[in-house]
Amino acid sequence: VEAARSASLGAAGTPVAWNALAESREAGTWETFALDPSALRAGDNVLAVQVHNTSIDSSDLSFDAELFSSATLIGAGESWRYLPAHAPFPAGWTSIAFDDDAWLTGETGIGYGDDDDTTQLGEMRGEHLAVLCRKTFAVESPETLDDLVLTVTYDDGLVVHLNGEETARVNMPPGPIDHTTAALEHVESATAAISIAAAALVRGANVLAVSVHNASLASSDLSFRPVLGLRVFSEVGDCAPEFRRGDASGDGRLDVADAVKILVHLFRDADIACPDGADVDDDGAVAITDAISFLDFLFRGGAQPPAPGPTCGEDPTPDGLDPCVGTACAAAG
């Protein structure tokens, strides 16, 4: 059963020809889809993906996948406090201590247009660009939790805060944000999965505060439909083992940032998430030669790192390096 597709491949449910061309994008830029868990069944399940290039003579193609589920902290359709932003944002509105009792209350989705939101902001078009949304939720033992993932369907832009600290912005310009700030461009019900460090949580009451922005006063719609959960990685294909050789950051990607991680680790004594990933030549130590050989592999066609190489796998060579922490290859549990 089709679960999702890139927008450039046509409307959901319509046939996709074997030679259909996709919009160009570069590897390392993740495309995120929210999948309906009701499609799962007990026992074995299969994830099957068509990967399309942008032209027959394209110089490259790449496919890398990460599938995760989440234990829910804030569910779909829950009640949030919200405030149409006709004026500058109230001081401290993102903090736990802020009093939002005078704000309006409504269930998500919050928005207008397209008839897909529960709480309607019928007066927003032509009147104001943004709406502020706050949700208080309780956490008993934050020190025991894995990182969070905010899966949100939005139209057009977002700035996300947890307990007063900005954690992400989507389709928004840099710099200070206020009631006059427009989203960068119009989007139609896009979905983003935003990682949030669990270290930002506190015991007891926590507050997720989000400003939702339109791209223009004349925009025909706006939408905000969030779900906040704990990220739990699931096994995809053969990606059950622990790390990718070269993935020093443990984020599942192999890029120049990993070489930078190695150098910062060596010369600034910074912690590194995956020492085995940083040990590019598999000699049991992290050294400057690892950064050099990895850059040679990335940009000059040099030798591929030893097993497990750029795919997920276990280290075949025992060594004294600390184990990788929270890599994208780790299976659930």
Salt bridges, closest charged atoms under 4 A:
GLU2 OE2 - ARG5 NE 2.73
GLU31 OE1 - ARG25 NH1 3.83
ASP64 OD1 - ARG244 NH2 3.26
GLU66 OE2 - ARG231 NH1 3.44
GLU78 OE1 - LYS135 NZ 3.29
ASP100 OD1 - ARG81 NE 3.91
ASP100 OD2 - ARG134 NE 2.89
ASP101 OD1 - ARG81 NH2 3.84
ASP116 OD2 - ARG225 NH1 3.41
ASP117 OD1 - ARG225 NH1 3.56
GLU123 OE2 - HIS128 NE2 3.17
GLU143 OE1 - ARG203 NH2 3.20
ASP156 OD2 - HIS186 ND1 3.70
GLU166 OE2 - ARG169 NE 2.77
ASP178 OD1 - HIS179 ND1 3.21
ASP251 OD2 - ARG253 NH1 3.85
ASP282 OD1 - ARG245 NH2 3.21
ASP296 OD1 - ARG300 NE 3.91
ASP315 OD1 - ARG245 NH2 3.21
